[in-house]
Amino acid sequence: MEKIKKAAELIKNSKNITVLTGAGISVESGIPDFRSAGGLWSKYDPFEYAHIDSFRKDPYKVWKMLKEMHQILQGKKPNRAHIALKELEDLGKNVVIITQNIDKLHTLAGNSIVYEYHGVWDKLICIKCGNEDSIENYRLDEIPHCEKCNFPYKPDVVFFGEPIDHEIMQKSNEAAENCDVFMVIGTSAQVYPAAFLPNLAYRKGIPIIEVNLESTPLTSSLNTIFLQGKATEIMDKLIKEVTNE
């Protein structure tokens, strides 16, 4: 409880809060970590099914995995941890969310500034002609094709072998270096370049609050205030402490 109080005090005294989130924040919304045991990557080799070269070569094969991904993500709703971050914004804090997740749950929770580092699932893009569409316009019993050139659409998520959007990367770096508190929730920050973000904050002397089920390489190396537990439970306690409820 002492660590919760210390973290809450940092948040109370902060105006600008930057938050890096990963799969762990969405697990309690029913979205399993793709990298976990029994996750999507245990069934589909990501370098075979989630690499941009694979999509260019055989998009129909890749869509076999994408349909299953859609079933996992469809209809999921923000949980207490997502909502808690919106509540920080409601308290007058400038909250910037940098998420590695493609589920859009932070946007659904109502946060104003969300940088979707790895893209979003519900937007479709044609890698042939650049045309865009929404996945909501299609039934996925068949593969969605571009209306302009008839090439299979690709979800606007960053596949292996693709670069992160330059503008999102730049804005994320700026948010990491220009905040009063940097939070890490539900990620061990081992996937680059997102993994650099906590380090950018640390080099600026910005305090780091980490919320994870288990300790990570960040815990000791960046001297974080480590709050161990489920994201929903920890964030609920943190908000209550911040608001003195």
PLY file of the C-alpha trace (Angstrom):
ply
format ascii 1.0
element vertex 245
property float x
property float y
property float z
element edge 244
property int vertex1
property int vertex2
end_header
0.00 0.00 0.00
2.96 2.29 0.63
3.97 2.04 -3.03
0.41 2.87 -4.13
0.50 5.99 -1.96
3.89 7.01 -3.36
2.68 6.52 -6.94
-0.55 8.38 -6.21
1.40 11.31 -4.78
3.48 11.53 -7.95
0.31 11.56 -10.05
-1.37 14.17 -7.85
1.60 16.49 -8.28
1.82 15.94 -12.03
0.13 17.78 -14.87
1.46 15.76 -17.82
1.25 11.97 -17.67
2.44 9.67 -20.45
1.36 6.03 -20.38
2.79 3.11 -22.37
0.43 0.14 -22.47
0.73 -3.39 -23.78
-1.22 -6.63 -23.97
-1.47 -6.94 -20.19
-3.94 -4.09 -19.88
-6.41 -5.76 -22.27
-6.23 -9.33 -20.93
-9.10 -8.65 -18.53
-11.20 -7.45 -21.47
-10.92 -10.98 -22.83
-8.04 -10.40 -25.26
-5.23 -12.87 -24.55
-1.64 -11.84 -25.11
-0.76 -13.13 -28.58
2.69 -14.09 -27.26
1.44 -16.02 -24.23
1.09 -19.78 -23.99
-1.99 -20.68 -26.02
-1.93 -17.26 -27.68
-2.24 -16.61 -31.39
1.52 -16.89 -32.00
1.57 -20.40 -30.54
-0.80 -21.43 -33.32
0.53 -19.25 -36.14
4.21 -18.51 -36.62
4.21 -14.68 -36.71
7.08 -14.58 -39.17
5.08 -16.78 -41.51
1.63 -15.23 -40.99
2.28 -11.71 -39.74
5.19 -10.57 -41.89
4.55 -8.05 -44.64
6.45 -10.21 -47.14
4.09 -13.09 -46.39
1.09 -10.86 -47.01
2.49 -9.63 -50.31
3.22 -13.19 -51.37
0.01 -14.87 -50.24
-2.57 -12.57 -48.61
-5.19 -15.35 -48.67
-3.03 -17.53 -46.42
-2.42 -14.64 -44.02
-6.15 -13.87 -43.84
-6.70 -17.30 -42.31
-4.89 -15.97 -39.23
-6.43 -12.50 -39.53
-9.97 -13.87 -39.38
-9.13 -15.60 -36.13
-7.58 -12.40 -34.81
-10.77 -10.55 -35.68
-12.86 -13.07 -33.73
-10.64 -12.47 -30.69
-10.90 -8.68 -30.88
-14.52 -8.29 -31.96
-16.95 -6.84 -29.43
-14.42 -6.37 -26.63
-14.93 -3.47 -24.23
-12.63 -1.33 -22.07
-12.02 -2.62 -18.56
-11.41 -0.84 -15.26
-7.77 -0.12 -16.11
-8.66 1.62 -19.38
-11.40 3.61 -17.67
-9.05 4.63 -14.85
-6.78 6.34 -17.37
-9.77 8.28 -18.69
-10.57 9.28 -15.10
-7.08 10.76 -14.76
-7.93 12.93 -17.74
-11.24 13.87 -16.11
-9.24 15.07 -13.09
-7.57 17.66 -15.34
-4.40 15.76 -16.15
-2.91 15.90 -19.65
-2.80 12.18 -20.40
-1.06 10.80 -23.47
-1.60 7.10 -24.13
0.96 5.25 -26.25
-0.40 1.77 -26.83
1.14 -1.24 -28.50
-2.33 -2.77 -28.68
-4.43 -2.74 -31.85
-7.79 -3.15 -30.06
-8.76 0.58 -29.80
-9.95 0.08 -26.22
-8.28 3.29 -25.03
-10.21 5.26 -27.63
-13.43 3.47 -26.65
-12.71 4.35 -23.01
-12.66 8.01 -24.02
-9.05 9.15 -23.74
-8.38 12.18 -25.95
-4.80 11.51 -27.04
-4.04 7.92 -28.04
-1.05 7.04 -30.19
-1.71 3.58 -31.60
1.92 2.59 -32.05
1.22 -0.62 -33.93
-1.89 0.57 -35.76
-5.55 -0.41 -35.38
-7.46 -3.50 -36.36
-10.70 -1.97 -37.64
-9.17 0.10 -40.43
-8.36 -1.59 -43.73
-5.78 -0.39 -46.22
-4.84 -1.56 -49.70
-1.09 -1.98 -50.06
-1.45 -1.82 -53.86
-3.27 1.48 -54.36
-3.56 3.00 -50.87
-7.37 2.92 -50.72
-8.84 2.73 -47.20
-12.02 1.29 -45.71
-13.50 0.06 -42.44
-13.66 -3.59 -41.51
-17.20 -2.95 -40.26
-18.30 -2.73 -43.90
-17.44 -6.38 -44.52
-18.54 -9.80 -43.41
-15.42 -11.85 -42.87
-16.84 -15.07 -44.23
-15.02 -13.78 -47.31
-11.76 -11.85 -47.52
-12.36 -8.10 -47.99
-11.05 -6.78 -51.31
-10.24 -3.23 -52.34
-13.08 -1.70 -54.34
-10.63 0.16 -56.58
-8.09 -2.50 -57.55
-9.59 -5.72 -56.13
-6.45 -6.64 -54.16
-7.11 -8.13 -50.70
-7.19 -5.49 -48.00
-4.71 -5.55 -45.13
-5.66 -4.39 -41.61
-3.88 -1.13 -40.85
-1.65 -2.76 -38.25
2.13 -2.86 -38.33
3.24 -6.25 -39.61
6.72 -7.59 -38.97
9.00 -6.03 -41.55
7.02 -2.77 -41.63
8.15 0.54 -40.08
6.30 2.37 -37.33
4.52 5.46 -38.61
7.09 8.26 -38.41
4.72 10.87 -37.01
3.41 8.55 -34.29
6.96 7.59 -33.33
8.04 11.22 -33.15
5.03 12.29 -31.07
5.50 9.30 -28.76
9.16 10.16 -28.20
8.22 13.76 -27.40
5.52 12.61 -24.97
8.00 10.32 -23.20
10.55 13.09 -22.78
8.16 15.89 -21.80
5.98 14.42 -19.09
6.01 14.67 -15.30
5.34 10.97 -14.78
5.76 8.04 -17.16
3.58 4.97 -16.58
4.10 1.48 -17.96
1.06 -0.80 -17.80
0.83 -4.40 -18.97
4.04 -4.59 -20.97
7.61 -5.68 -20.35
8.64 -3.22 -23.09
10.76 -5.74 -24.95
9.45 -5.03 -28.46
11.34 -2.26 -30.19
11.14 0.59 -30.96
8.39 1.04 -28.32
10.80 -0.44 -25.76
12.96 2.70 -26.03
10.22 4.94 -24.66
10.65 4.22 -20.92
14.39 4.76 -21.37
13.78 8.17 -22.92
11.81 9.18 -19.84
14.39 7.68 -17.48
17.24 9.62 -19.11
15.31 12.82 -18.49
14.97 11.98 -14.81
11.22 11.41 -15.09
9.80 9.06 -12.43
8.40 5.79 -13.79
5.45 3.86 -12.39
5.22 0.26 -13.59
2.07 -1.86 -13.31
2.62 -5.50 -14.19
1.77 -8.99 -12.95
5.45 -9.88 -12.70
8.64 -7.87 -12.50
10.29 -7.09 -15.84
13.71 -5.90 -16.98
12.36 -2.37 -16.46
11.67 -2.95 -12.78
15.26 -2.78 -11.58
17.08 -1.22 -14.51
14.93 1.93 -14.57
14.30 2.03 -10.82
10.53 2.02 -11.27
7.87 2.22 -8.60
6.72 -1.32 -9.23
3.04 -2.01 -8.52
2.56 -5.74 -8.85
-0.83 -7.16 -9.72
-3.65 -7.12 -12.25
-3.93 -3.84 -14.12
-7.62 -3.46 -13.23
-7.04 -3.91 -9.50
-3.91 -1.75 -9.28
-5.37 1.09 -11.35
-8.57 1.05 -9.29
-6.57 1.35 -6.05
-4.40 4.08 -7.59
-7.35 6.20 -8.70
-9.01 5.86 -5.30
-5.80 7.01 -3.63
-5.40 9.91 -6.05
-8.97 11.09 -5.41
-8.83 10.25 -1.67
-11.91 8.04 -1.92
0 1
1 2
2 3
3 4
4 5
5 6
6 7
7 8
8 9
9 10
10 11
11 12
12 13
13 14
14 15
15 16
16 17
17 18
18 19
19 20
20 21
21 22
22 23
23 24
24 25
25 26
26 27
27 28
28 29
29 30
30 31
31 32
32 33
33 34
34 35
35 36
36 37
37 38
38 39
39 40
40 41
41 42
42 43
43 44
44 45
45 46
46 47
47 48
48 49
49 50
50 51
51 52
52 53
53 54
54 55
55 56
56 57
57 58
58 59
59 60
60 61
61 62
62 63
63 64
64 65
65 66
66 67
67 68
68 69
69 70
70 71
71 72
72 73
73 74
74 75
75 76
76 77
77 78
78 79
79 80
80 81
81 82
82 83
83 84
84 85
85 86
86 87
87 88
88 89
89 90
90 91
91 92
92 93
93 94
94 95
95 96
96 97
97 98
98 99
99 100
100 101
101 102
102 103
103 104
104 105
105 106
106 107
107 108
108 109
109 110
110 111
111 112
112 113
113 114
114 115
115 116
116 117
117 118
118 119
119 120
120 121
121 122
122 123
123 124
124 125
125 126
126 127
127 128
128 129
129 130
130 131
131 132
132 133
133 134
134 135
135 136
136 137
137 138
138 139
139 140
140 141
141 142
142 143
143 144
144 145
145 146
146 147
147 148
148 149
149 150
150 151
151 152
152 153
153 154
154 155
155 156
156 157
157 158
158 159
159 160
160 161
161 162
162 163
163 164
164 165
165 166
166 167
167 168
168 169
169 170
170 171
171 172
172 173
173 174
174 175
175 176
176 177
177 178
178 179
179 180
180 181
181 182
182 183
183 184
184 185
185 186
186 187
187 188
188 189
189 190
190 191
191 192
192 193
193 194
194 195
195 196
196 197
197 198
198 199
199 200
200 201
201 202
202 203
203 204
204 205
205 206
206 207
207 208
208 209
209 210
210 211
211 212
212 213
213 214
214 215
215 216
216 217
217 218
218 219
219 220
220 221
221 222
222 223
223 224
224 225
225 226
226 227
227 228
228 229
229 230
230 231
231 232
232 233
233 234
234 235
235 236
236 237
237 238
238 239
239 240
240 241
241 242
242 243
243 244
